[in-house]
Amino acid sequence: MSQNWLGLDDKIVIVTGGASGIGKHIVEGLCREGATVACFDLSVEDGVDEATGARTYKVDITDAESVETAVARVCADLGEPTTLVNNAGVNLPRLLVDARGEAPQYELDAKAFDFMFAVNVKGAFLMAQAVARRLVRAGSGTIINVTSESGSEGSKGQSAYSASKAALNGFTLSWSKELGPLGVRVVGVGPGILEPTGLRSPAYNEALAYTRNTTVDNLSPDYAKTIPLGRPGKLDEVADLVCYLTSDRSSYITGTTVTISGGKSRG
Ligand SMILES: NC(=O)c1ccc[n+]([C@@H]2O[C@H](COP(=O)([O-])OP(=O)(O)OC[C@H]3O[C@@H](n4cnc5c(N)ncnc54)[C@H](O)[C@@H]3O)[C@@H](O)[C@H]2O)c1
C-alpha cells in the first residue's frame, strides 16, 4: 500500500486539547501523515512544537473571542482550515446524590456541571461555528467530535460528563444534517477505556474510586471481563481513526459516531 494512501498533505487541521493525551497523539499522527496542524490548548504558548512541527496556539475554547482570534490567526499563518478535531474535554467524577454521606465534595454541584458543559459542549460549539463558517464558504471539510462511549452508554459516577458527551453526539447528528448539503462532513469518535492520559489525574482517580465505592488501587477493571479484546485502547489507535476520518478516504462517512472500545458494550 502506498505511504500516501491517506493523502493528508493538503489538510490543514485544528486539534483542540492537542497538548496532552489523545489530542497529543492525534497531532503527532496527523503531522506524521503530512497534514499541517494547529494545536489549540490552554496549556501551550504560541509557537511551533519542535517535535512535530505543529503550530501551537494558547486558546481557551470556552471563550468566544479567544476562539475567533485563534482561528483567524490559523488562516493567516497556515491557510484556511479543512478540518476541526474537537478533542479538548474535561471530566470530574461526581455522584448525583452522595448516599453514603462521606464525601459531599463528590456530589454533583452547579460549578462542576458548568465546568464540564463549558468545555465539552460550549467549547465544541464555539470551535465548530468558527471553523464551519469557513468550511461552508469552501464547500468542503470535516468536523470530528471526540466524544466517549459513556455518551451513549452512561457511566456510574460520571452522569454530567456522559450527558455532555451525549450532547456532543447530538451535535454530530444535527450538524451533519445542516452541513452535509454544503459539502461538510461531521463525525464522532467515541473511545471506551484507554491507556492513561492527563485526564486521569490523582484527583480524578480518587473521585472516581469514591463514586464507584472502591479504592484507587482497585479501580483498574479486569479488562478481559469488560472488553472482548482484553486490553485498554492505545492512544495511537484513536489517533489512527482520526487520521482516517480526516482523509478523503472516509468521504461517505458523516452523521455517525464511531465507537472505538475493543468491543466493549452494554451486553
Ligand atoms: N482518556 C480516556 O480514556 C477517554 C475516553 C473517552 C473519551 N475521552 C475524551 O477524549 C478527549 C481527550 O481526553 P484526554 O484523556 O486525552 O484528556 P487530557 O486531559 O489528557 O487532555 C485534554 C487537553 O484539553 C486541554 N483543555 C482543557 N480545557 C481546555 C480549554 N478550555 N481550552 C483549550 N484546551 C483545553 C487540556 O489542557 C489538555 O491538554 C476528551 O474529550 C475526553 O472526554 C477520553
The ligand as an SDF file (V2000), in Angstrom:
LIG
                    3D

 44 48  0  0  0  0  0  0  0  0999 V2000
   -8.8470    9.2420   28.2950 N   0  0  0  0  0  0  0  0  0  0  0  0
   -9.8780    8.4550   28.0450 C   0  0  0  0  0  0  0  0  0  0  0  0
   -9.8870    7.2820   28.4620 O   0  0  0  0  0  0  0  0  0  0  0  0
  -11.0430    8.9760   27.2330 C   0  0  0  0  0  0  0  0  0  0  0  0
  -12.0880    8.1010   26.9340 C   0  0  0  0  0  0  0  0  0  0  0  0
  -13.1570    8.5560   26.1800 C   0  0  0  0  0  0  0  0  0  0  0  0
  -13.1690    9.8750   25.7400 C   0  0  0  0  0  0  0  0  0  0  0  0
  -12.1570   10.7170   26.0570 N   0  0  0  0  0  0  0  0  0  0  0  0
  -12.2160   12.1040   25.5420 C   0  0  0  0  0  0  0  0  0  0  0  0
  -11.0410   12.3560   24.7950 O   0  0  0  0  0  0  0  0  0  0  0  0
  -10.7160   13.7420   24.8460 C   0  0  0  0  0  0  0  0  0  0  0  0
   -9.2710   13.9040   25.2740 C   0  0  0  0  0  0  0  0  0  0  0  0
   -9.1200   13.3520   26.5830 O   0  0  0  0  0  0  0  0  0  0  0  0
   -7.7060   13.0180   27.2380 P   0  0  0  0  0  0  0  0  0  0  0  0
   -7.9550   11.8530   28.1170 O   0  0  0  0  0  0  0  0  0  0  0  0
   -6.6710   12.9510   26.2170 O   0  0  0  0  0  0  0  0  0  0  0  0
   -7.5420   14.3150   28.1750 O   0  0  0  0  0  0  0  0  0  0  0  0
   -6.2460   15.1100   28.6630 P   0  0  0  0  0  0  0  0  0  0  0  0
   -6.6480   15.7130   29.9760 O   0  0  0  0  0  0  0  0  0  0  0  0
   -5.0150   14.2770   28.5960 O   0  0  0  0  0  0  0  0  0  0  0  0
   -6.1380   16.2740   27.5720 O   0  0  0  0  0  0  0  0  0  0  0  0
   -7.1300   17.2770   27.4300 C   0  0  0  0  0  0  0  0  0  0  0  0
   -6.4750   18.5580   26.9080 C   0  0  0  0  0  0  0  0  0  0  0  0
   -7.5110   19.5390   26.7570 O   0  0  0  0  0  0  0  0  0  0  0  0
   -6.9960   20.7960   27.1850 C   0  0  0  0  0  0  0  0  0  0  0  0
   -8.0990   21.6850   27.5890 N   0  0  0  0  0  0  0  0  0  0  0  0
   -8.9290   21.5240   28.6420 C   0  0  0  0  0  0  0  0  0  0  0  0
   -9.7670   22.5760   28.7280 N   0  0  0  0  0  0  0  0  0  0  0  0
   -9.4640   23.4030   27.6900 C   0  0  0  0  0  0  0  0  0  0  0  0
   -9.9700   24.6530   27.2530 C   0  0  0  0  0  0  0  0  0  0  0  0
  -10.9580   25.2810   27.9080 N   0  0  0  0  0  0  0  0  0  0  0  0
   -9.4300   25.2140   26.1530 N   0  0  0  0  0  0  0  0  0  0  0  0
   -8.4030   24.6120   25.4920 C   0  0  0  0  0  0  0  0  0  0  0  0
   -7.8770   23.4340   25.8700 N   0  0  0  0  0  0  0  0  0  0  0  0
   -8.4030   22.8380   26.9570 C   0  0  0  0  0  0  0  0  0  0  0  0
   -6.0890   20.4460   28.3580 C   0  0  0  0  0  0  0  0  0  0  0  0
   -5.1480   21.4900   28.6230 O   0  0  0  0  0  0  0  0  0  0  0  0
   -5.4270   19.1550   27.8770 C   0  0  0  0  0  0  0  0  0  0  0  0
   -4.2090   19.4070   27.1850 O   0  0  0  0  0  0  0  0  0  0  0  0
  -11.7160   14.3650   25.8210 C   0  0  0  0  0  0  0  0  0  0  0  0
  -12.7610   14.9670   25.0860 O   0  0  0  0  0  0  0  0  0  0  0  0
  -12.2200   13.1770   26.6180 C   0  0  0  0  0  0  0  0  0  0  0  0
  -13.5070   13.4070   27.1410 O   0  0  0  0  0  0  0  0  0  0  0  0
  -11.0830   10.2970   26.7970 C   0  0  0  0  0  0  0  0  0  0  0  0
  1  2  1  0
  2  3  2  0
  2  4  1  0
  4  5  1  0
  4 44  2  0
  5  6  2  0
  6  7  1  0
  7  8  2  0
  8  9  1  0
  8 44  1  0
  9 10  1  0
  9 42  1  0
 10 11  1  0
 11 12  1  0
 11 40  1  0
 12 13  1  0
 13 14  1  0
 14 15  2  0
 14 16  1  0
 14 17  1  0
 17 18  1  0
 18 19  2  0
 18 20  1  0
 18 21  1  0
 21 22  1  0
 22 23  1  0
 23 24  1  0
 23 38  1  0
 24 25  1  0
 25 26  1  0
 25 36  1  0
 26 27  1  0
 26 35  1  0
 27 28  2  0
 28 29  1  0
 29 30  1  0
 29 35  2  0
 30 31  1  0
 30 32  2  0
 32 33  1  0
 33 34  2  0
 34 35  1  0
 36 37  1  0
 36 38  1  0
 38 39  1  0
 40 41  1  0
 40 42  1  0
 42 43  1  0
M  CHG  2   8   1  16  -1
M  END
$$$$
